[in-house]
Amino acid sequence: MKILITNNRLGNRPGGSEWHAHELALAIKRKGYEVEAYSEVLGWFSNSLIKHKIPVYSSPPEKEYDLIIASHLSTIDKINRSKTKGKMIQVCHGKYPALEQPSSKVDFHVSISEEVRSHLQNNGFESEIIYNGVDHNKFVESSEGSGVLSLCQGKTANILIQKACKIVGCEVTIMNKYEKYTYDLHKKIPNYGTIISLGRGAFEAMACNKKLIVADSRGYMSAKKVLYDGSVTLDNVGELMKNNCSGRRYGKTIDVKEMARLITESVSSKNPNLRDFSLKNLNIDIQAQEYLDLV
């Protein structure tokens, strides 16, 4: 089976869809299939795929594939289906960004959460839910580490977290991908006890079996407010996954006092063992097979 994976960017800027395309390509290749990739923006992610012997094209390859797994309207619109042939699946990662809206040019749609699936249904498109996955051989369980690591992208959120940690007397590291980032988060997360993040950062924290607070401030939500779903437990993680651990499940806003309370509780609490949930529901090898089964 020959598979093409596309994304609008496989460059140097890390993002959820870049990591998803990268990890999915590697997982499918590990299964013994022939994998290629296409993106007009190349960089660290494309170079990493090439190192793993996955060809990457900067324009749509005029070939025939058994399956094309595509993200983003800007990419899909540039693919001529009469030249780049094969059953095409669009992966919709969100309900707000224009690039994530469903295309009528594909054969099937995948939503990464119930929230996204409902959005597609409201626009007349049916879809299958496949969560974004994590490589559990890379993001390993760790009982070591202390302090707080913020993977939040919003400045408002990080200022609030820093103030809250000062109140609590807890050390905090801010790793905003736009200011300070590493492509080796699997080496960083194990060094901390509590992770504060949305989306993929939350999934990676679960894979490492860390205590987790879902919160951030994002421009597409409200950059001046910090939305949060609170501390993640085995009792609420399934509910939070309905909105991709985005802070939108409950849509609550948080202030410094409440964040300080959450951090205090997290630091002193027992580990909720989110690794087991992650292995069953957020495993990239399982997700890769779910995509292949759609053919």
C-alpha positions as CSV (number, residue, x, y, z in Angstrom):
1,M,0.0,0.0,0.0
2,K,1.3,3.5,-1.0
3,I,0.3,6.5,1.2
4,L,0.7,10.2,0.7
5,I,0.5,12.5,3.7
6,T,0.1,16.2,3.2
7,N,0.1,19.3,5.4
8,N,0.2,23.0,4.7
9,R,3.5,23.2,6.6
10,L,6.3,20.8,7.3
11,G,8.7,23.6,8.1
12,N,10.4,24.8,11.3
13,R,7.4,26.1,13.2
14,P,6.0,23.4,15.5
15,G,2.3,23.0,15.6
16,G,-0.3,20.3,16.3
17,S,-0.9,19.5,12.6
18,E,2.8,19.4,11.8
19,W,3.4,17.0,14.6
20,H,0.4,14.9,13.6
21,A,1.5,14.6,10.0
22,H,5.1,13.8,11.1
23,E,4.1,11.2,13.7
24,L,1.5,9.6,11.5
25,A,3.9,9.2,8.6
26,L,6.5,7.5,10.8
27,A,3.8,5.2,12.4
28,I,2.5,4.1,9.0
29,K,6.1,3.5,7.8
30,R,6.8,1.4,10.8
31,K,3.9,-0.8,9.7
32,G,5.8,-1.6,6.6
33,Y,3.9,0.6,4.1
34,E,5.4,3.0,1.5
35,V,4.9,6.5,2.7
36,E,5.5,9.9,1.0
37,A,4.7,13.5,2.1
38,Y,3.8,16.8,0.4
39,S,4.0,20.3,1.7
40,E,5.0,23.6,0.2
41,V,6.7,24.8,3.4
42,L,9.7,22.7,4.3
43,G,12.1,22.7,7.2
44,W,12.8,20.6,10.3
45,F,9.7,18.4,10.0
46,S,10.3,17.5,6.3
47,N,14.1,17.0,7.0
48,S,13.2,14.6,9.8
49,L,10.9,12.6,7.5
50,I,13.6,12.5,4.9
51,K,16.1,11.1,7.5
52,H,13.6,8.3,8.1
53,K,13.6,7.6,4.4
54,I,10.2,9.2,3.6
55,P,10.4,11.2,0.4
56,V,9.0,14.8,0.7
57,Y,7.7,16.9,-2.2
58,S,7.3,20.6,-2.3
59,S,4.6,20.3,-5.0
60,P,1.8,17.7,-5.4
61,P,3.4,14.5,-6.8
62,E,1.8,13.3,-10.0
63,K,1.5,9.7,-8.9
64,E,-1.2,7.2,-7.9
65,Y,-1.7,6.3,-4.2
66,D,-3.8,3.9,-2.3
67,L,-4.6,6.6,0.2
68,I,-4.0,10.4,0.6
69,I,-4.3,11.7,4.1
70,A,-4.6,15.5,3.7
71,S,-4.8,18.4,6.1
72,H,-5.8,22.1,5.4
73,L,-7.8,23.6,2.6
74,S,-4.8,25.4,1.1
75,T,-3.1,22.1,0.5
76,I,-6.1,20.2,-0.7
77,D,-7.0,23.0,-3.2
78,K,-3.6,22.7,-4.9
79,I,-3.9,18.9,-5.5
80,N,-5.2,18.0,-9.0
81,R,-7.1,14.8,-8.4
82,S,-6.6,13.7,-12.0
83,K,-2.8,13.9,-11.6
84,T,-2.3,13.0,-7.9
85,K,-4.6,10.0,-7.7
86,G,-6.0,8.1,-4.8
87,K,-8.8,8.0,-2.2
88,M,-8.4,11.2,-0.2
89,I,-9.2,11.8,3.4
90,Q,-9.3,15.3,4.9
91,V,-8.2,15.5,8.6
92,C,-10.0,18.4,10.3
93,H,-8.1,19.6,13.4
94,G,-10.4,22.4,14.5
95,K,-13.7,24.2,14.0
96,Y,-12.4,27.8,14.0
97,P,-9.4,28.3,11.6
98,A,-10.4,28.8,7.9
99,L,-7.8,26.2,6.8
100,E,-9.6,23.5,8.9
101,Q,-13.0,23.9,7.2
102,P,-14.3,20.8,5.4
103,S,-13.6,20.4,1.7
104,S,-16.1,18.9,-0.9
105,K,-13.1,17.8,-3.0
106,V,-12.2,14.8,-0.8
107,D,-13.7,11.4,-0.4
108,F,-14.0,11.2,3.3
109,H,-13.5,13.4,6.4
110,V,-11.8,12.6,9.8
111,S,-12.5,14.8,12.8
112,I,-10.0,14.8,15.7
113,S,-12.8,15.4,18.4
114,E,-16.5,15.2,18.9
115,E,-16.6,19.1,18.8
116,V,-15.1,19.1,15.3
117,R,-17.4,16.2,14.1
118,S,-20.5,18.2,15.3
119,H,-19.1,21.3,13.4
120,L,-18.7,19.2,10.2
121,Q,-22.2,17.8,10.6
122,N,-23.7,21.3,10.9
123,N,-22.0,22.0,7.6
124,G,-23.4,18.9,5.9
125,F,-20.3,16.6,6.2
126,E,-20.1,13.3,7.9
127,S,-16.9,12.2,9.5
128,E,-15.1,9.6,11.6
129,I,-13.4,10.6,14.9
130,I,-9.8,9.6,15.2
131,Y,-7.9,11.3,18.0
132,N,-4.5,12.8,17.4
133,G,-1.9,10.3,18.6
134,V,1.4,10.2,20.5
135,D,4.4,7.9,20.1
136,H,4.5,6.1,23.4
137,N,7.9,4.7,22.7
138,K,9.2,8.3,22.7
139,F,7.0,9.8,25.3
140,V,7.7,7.3,28.1
141,E,6.3,7.1,31.6
142,S,8.3,9.0,34.2
143,S,7.8,9.2,38.0
144,E,10.7,11.7,38.3
145,G,10.5,15.5,38.1
146,S,9.1,18.4,40.0
147,G,7.8,21.9,39.5
148,V,5.6,23.2,36.7
149,L,6.2,23.3,33.0
150,S,3.9,25.6,30.9
151,L,3.6,24.8,27.3
152,C,1.0,27.5,26.9
153,Q,1.2,29.7,23.8
154,G,-0.6,32.7,25.1
155,K,1.3,35.5,26.9
156,T,-1.7,36.2,29.1
157,A,-1.8,32.6,30.3
158,N,2.0,32.5,31.0
159,I,2.0,35.7,32.9
160,L,-0.9,34.4,35.0
161,I,0.9,31.1,35.6
162,Q,4.1,32.8,36.6
163,K,2.2,35.0,39.2
164,A,0.4,31.9,40.5
165,C,3.6,29.9,40.9
166,K,5.2,32.8,42.8
167,I,2.3,32.8,45.2
168,V,2.5,29.1,45.7
169,G,6.3,29.1,45.9
170,C,6.7,26.7,43.1
171,E,9.3,26.7,40.3
172,V,8.0,27.2,36.8
173,T,9.5,26.9,33.3
174,I,7.7,28.6,30.4
175,M,8.2,26.9,27.0
176,N,6.1,29.0,24.6
177,K,6.7,27.6,21.1
178,Y,6.9,31.1,19.7
179,E,9.7,32.2,22.1
180,K,11.4,29.1,23.5
181,Y,10.9,25.7,22.1
182,T,12.6,22.3,21.6
183,Y,11.7,19.5,19.2
184,D,12.7,17.2,22.0
185,L,9.8,17.7,24.4
186,H,9.9,14.0,25.2
187,K,13.1,14.8,27.0
188,K,11.8,17.9,28.8
189,I,8.4,16.8,30.1
190,P,9.8,14.0,32.3
191,N,11.7,16.6,34.3
192,Y,8.5,18.2,35.7
193,G,5.7,17.2,38.0
194,T,2.8,19.2,36.6
195,I,2.3,20.3,33.0
196,I,-0.1,23.1,31.9
197,S,-1.1,23.0,28.3
198,L,-3.9,22.5,25.7
199,G,-4.2,20.0,22.9
200,R,-1.1,18.1,21.8
201,G,1.0,19.2,24.8
202,A,-1.7,17.8,27.1
203,F,-1.6,14.5,25.2
204,E,2.2,14.3,25.5
205,A,1.9,15.0,29.3
206,M,-0.5,12.2,29.6
207,A,1.8,9.8,27.7
208,C,4.5,10.7,30.2
209,N,2.1,10.1,33.1
210,K,2.3,13.6,34.4
211,K,-0.2,15.6,36.4
212,L,-2.0,17.9,34.0
213,I,-3.9,21.2,34.0
214,V,-5.7,22.1,30.8
215,A,-5.5,25.9,30.3
216,D,-4.2,28.6,27.9
217,S,-5.1,31.9,26.2
218,R,-5.4,31.7,22.4
219,G,-6.2,34.4,19.9
220,Y,-9.0,32.4,18.3
221,M,-10.7,32.0,21.7
222,S,-10.0,35.2,23.6
223,A,-6.3,36.3,24.0
224,K,-7.2,38.5,26.9
225,K,-8.7,35.7,28.9
226,V,-7.3,32.3,30.1
227,L,-9.8,29.5,29.4
228,Y,-9.4,26.3,31.3
229,D,-10.9,22.9,31.9
230,G,-9.0,22.4,35.2
231,S,-7.0,19.4,36.4
232,V,-7.3,16.3,34.4
233,T,-8.4,13.0,36.1
234,L,-9.5,9.6,35.0
235,D,-13.0,10.7,35.8
236,N,-13.1,13.7,33.5
237,V,-10.5,13.0,30.8
238,G,-13.1,11.3,28.5
239,E,-15.3,14.4,28.7
240,L,-12.4,16.8,28.0
241,M,-11.4,14.8,24.9
242,K,-14.8,15.7,23.4
243,N,-13.2,19.1,22.8
244,N,-9.7,17.9,22.3
245,C,-8.5,19.0,25.8
246,S,-8.8,22.6,24.4
247,G,-10.1,24.5,27.4
248,R,-13.4,24.8,25.6
249,R,-15.3,21.9,27.2
250,Y,-16.4,24.0,30.1
251,G,-15.3,27.4,28.7
252,K,-14.4,28.8,32.1
253,T,-12.1,31.7,32.7
254,I,-9.4,31.6,35.4
255,D,-7.7,34.2,37.5
256,V,-4.4,34.1,39.4
257,K,-6.1,33.0,42.7
258,E,-7.8,30.0,41.1
259,M,-4.7,29.1,39.1
260,A,-2.7,29.2,42.4
261,R,-5.2,26.9,44.0
262,L,-5.1,24.4,41.0
263,I,-1.3,24.3,41.1
264,T,-1.2,23.8,44.9
265,E,-3.6,20.9,44.6
266,S,-1.7,19.4,41.7
267,V,1.7,19.6,43.4
268,S,0.3,17.9,46.5
269,S,-2.0,15.4,44.8
270,K,-1.4,11.8,43.8
271,N,-0.6,10.9,40.2
272,P,-3.9,10.1,38.4
273,N,-2.2,7.6,36.1
274,L,-3.2,9.1,32.8
275,R,-0.7,6.9,31.0
276,D,-3.1,4.0,30.8
277,F,-5.8,6.2,29.2
278,S,-3.3,7.6,26.8
279,L,-2.0,4.1,25.7
280,K,-5.6,3.0,24.9
281,N,-6.9,6.2,23.3
282,L,-4.0,8.4,22.1
283,N,-1.6,5.8,20.7
284,I,-0.3,6.9,17.3
285,D,0.2,3.3,16.2
286,I,-3.5,2.5,16.9
287,Q,-4.5,5.8,15.2
288,A,-2.4,5.0,12.1
289,Q,-4.2,1.6,11.7
290,E,-7.6,3.4,12.0
291,Y,-6.6,5.6,9.1
292,L,-5.5,2.5,7.1
293,D,-8.7,0.7,7.8
294,L,-10.7,3.5,6.1
295,V,-9.4,2.4,2.7
